[in-house]
Structures are given as structure tokens and as C-alpha cells.
Amino acid sequence: MTEHTKTDGLPGIEPQILERAKPRSERMASDKIECNACPVLCQITAGRSGACDRYANVDGTLVRVDPVILLKKVLGSSDGAVVPFTGRPGMEEDDTQGKSGESPVAESEWNGDLLHAGEVFVTGVGSSTTYPDYKPAPFIVSSRAEGVDMVTVVTEGIFSYCSFKVKIDTDRYLGPEQANVRYKGEVVGHVTTAEYGSQMLSLGGVHHLTGGSKKEGRLTAEMMQVIGNKQAAELTIDGGSQVMIHAGRAPIVNGIEEQRMRVGCGSATIGIFAKQLYGKVDEVIVVDDHITGVLTEHQAGRCLDIPPSGVKIRGRKSTPGRYFQVANPGIGWGGTDISDPISIIEGWDPDVAWPGLRLLMTSTTGEHSAWFVLDDSLCPIEQDMPAEVEKVVQRIGENCEPSLTTVLFLGGAGGSLRAGVTENPVLLTRSIKQALVNVTCGGAPAYVWPGGGITVMTDVMRMPDNSFGTVPTPAIVAPIEFTMKLADYQALGGHMDYVRSLSSVLGTGAWHNEGAPTRRRWLQQPSINAWPADVGPMLG
Ligand code: SF4
């Protein structure tokens, strides 16, 4: 028997998307509004902002206080200023001040010329979010690029699953692998594997954000926001160094600014410069924490037919002319703890070595170097380095690239973000993996990791300044944009009813009023970044 229901014969009932939820408590003061842009649900009094300083109650309307950042291929003379969305209902008298204290400027310089639409990109920075996850993204912008209808879905994601991978170009010993990294005393990450010329750190991540004490989570989020926004953070490593990191600048280790990134390990340095040192020296030892090189035993020396010197090196011999563990790690010569290089020499074979033997010792950066000559008892005596040898040491230094700190944001874009794009989130993931959808973070290219999900990685130096925020859940707020052909957007089940033209977006802002940004700011797309609509995703 068929069961009848009260809605038989009636059209299906669609839930209404309320811009603002009903108050949780009847007792909430009538001049307060509840922000539902994150799970904290701040109750905000008129004229005040919520816990994260990103949303405020402006005359009874919840407003995203920072301007949304728009990128242009080429900037005009009036660009860079903050201007209100002129057609925004109820927002013409916008007198809010963003966190950065910019004043709103009266006139919009955009004339709606769609011929230039392919030169404008709406970023997620300041755009507001899709929380509590069922809402379409705040900006779903259609435009035309080279005759093709495109769409960009723009949002500020709230990331609990995210971290920063930090590459510190240094020879200095920062700390043992797996050691805790602390910020203001709290553990916020760990030392991971060293790479050529660099020490890698993993900072932040869901474990520290959610798995420890409240203070650990709060300071982890704070540190992540600081380094993501290209500011300096001081870290200490258990059993190691104190290091100041600042994206795009030289790291400062134990108060000393790093200058040079090594040219290679000790063995590589021997190989690279063997020919240039031929005939000017009898032996070269390149001191290095990992692989110390000895010219006469090394294959490079043998190929050049340089006779053995009879030197005996401390440490574990790996292959001819390559020694491991010559000293402990440290901040001395070549990332070891030694200040006297001779201490790694165990002795000389008297049947092979000879008085007057000329020995060069150097580090892999050339920052440390010394010249010795063996006396009659085969004891190395330090002397002034000959100019022709000094020139090669200088060449080693010249070949060192400047030390930098590189900060990469690594985030997993899960359900909530994807639901802002499509009702069937897995289709977005598949479309990205099929190279149909480009992913950017604040307009900067994002490398998409292989495997399941949308795990992206972006160099913060390519993103607009102050792209990152936090919410006290605690989590990181970061911009993300998905750009694709309009037809592909339709095919992946996109929120077609919310697609709006660029000129409409530039006039009135987000599709919703509650929690929307009221102002916008133009920036020029950095020339280092490809235009997001012109390229496919960087798939791993
Ligand atoms: S922390 Fe910020 S985003 Fe979250 S509810 Fe409060 S004001 Fe809104």
C-alpha cells in the first residue's frame, strides 16, 4: 500500500538560507548580533568587532571589516586605494576602519568595461567565508578570458588542517631531527629532514592547534598568522639554536644573520673546485657536518692524478675521500662544533706525507678557511694563504646563494570549502585532478599534492600581504580561489544561481549582506605569478 504524505502533489520544499540564524538565547541583548562566520559564534555589540577582529557589528549589520583584495594585471593611477562597494544596500555610509586603519575612499574607479574583465581577479583575501558550510561561496564571479566564459569561486577558508613548511638556508646546526620547535615557550612544530644547504621545519598543524593545551593552540595559530603574513617570529629549538625566521629574509641564528647558502657538501665542493686548485695545493679538506671531503683520496683528485698526502681524518669513512661524522653538529666550521679545523686530523702517514706539504682547509661556504704547511715533524703550521688559493676560496663564497627563509603554506581544503563551490564536493576534487580547475591562494599559484583530497601548498611571498587571519577555535583563515570554464563549473554541479558578472560583483560585493566585505582594494598581480585564468593547476 502506498503511503500518502501531506506534500503529495505539491512542489518540493527547499530550505531557506537564512542570512542570520535565530538567536541561540532569548536573553541576547537586542543590539547584539551573532556572527556565524566561524564556530565561535561571537555575540557582537553595535560598533564593536568580534574575537578575531575580522567581523564587526555596523548599525545592526555584520560586516567583514577588511577590504576584499582584487588583482589587476596593470594598475592605474588611482589604484591601491580602498573604495566602498558603491551599490551595496545600506552600506553607502561606510565609516568602518579596517584593521590596517585605511580610510574608505569615495569613488570607485571601475567603469564596468567588460573588455577588461580578463584583467581583473577577485581574491579570497577579505572575501568572507562559507561557514557553516552549506552556503555558496561569497563571490562566484563570471568573466570572459580570451573569448571563453570563465568563473572564479572565491572564499576565505577556515583551515584546521594546515601547517607551514619552512626552509632555512643555513649551514648552522639548528637542532636534532624531530626536536620540538617552540614559540613563546609552547611547542608549535618540529625539526624535519635537512635538505641541501637548508634545514627544514614543520610548523603548526592540526596536532598543535587542537591536540594540546588551549595555550598551545592559541600560540600555534598566532605564530602561523605571523609567519604567513611575512612577519618575523622568534623560535627556539629544543637541544639546538634560537632562530628568527621572516619569509623572504635571511634567517638569524643565535643572533647572527646568515649570509651564505653552501655550495654543496664537502665532497661536492672538492669536485667542483678540484681543477681550480690543481697545482696550487697538495691537499684540500672541506670540513662539513655531513660529508667532509679530502681531495687526494676523492675521485676528483684521483682523476687529476694528484698524489696521496697521507692525511688521516677522524670520522667514519664512507667512500674514498668522503667522511661522515668528523665532529659533532654545531655553529662552527661547516656546521660542526669545531673552531680549530686541525682537530679533525688524526695524523699523517710519515711514509707518504712530506715536510712542506701545502694544505687548504675550508668550509662549504668559504666563510671559514685556513692555510697550513707541514713542518719537519709533519705538524701543520698555519701561514698566510697564497693569493691564488685565496681567489679559489673567494670563488667558493661567490658561488653561495644568499641565505633566505622560505615559508610555504600547506593546507587541506576539505568539505566546507568544497561545499561552497558545488553541492557534490567530490566533483570539485576530481575536476582539479583532471586539470580543469586552477587553484590559487590570494591569486598565487598553489601546488596540488597527489592523492586524495585538495591539499595545496603556496609560497607566502607570492600572496598579498596580510592574507592570513585566525579564529579562536583555533584555526587559520586563508584565501582560496578556484578558476575554471563556466561550462565545467556547471558540469561539476556548481551553484549556478549564485554566478554573478564581474561588473555586478565590483558594484555590490558579495551575494549576501550579513558578514560581507563592504570595501575593496586593487593591487597589481605580481609579475612572478601567472594570471590565474590563463593556466591550469600545478598538479603533483
Ligand atoms: S571569531 Fe570572528 S569569525 Fe568567529 S564568530 Fe567571532 S567574529 Fe565571527
Residues whose N, C-alpha, C, O or C-beta is under 5 A from the ligand:
A	BS01	SF4	C35 A37 C38 V40 L41 C42 G50 A51 C52 Y55 V471 P472
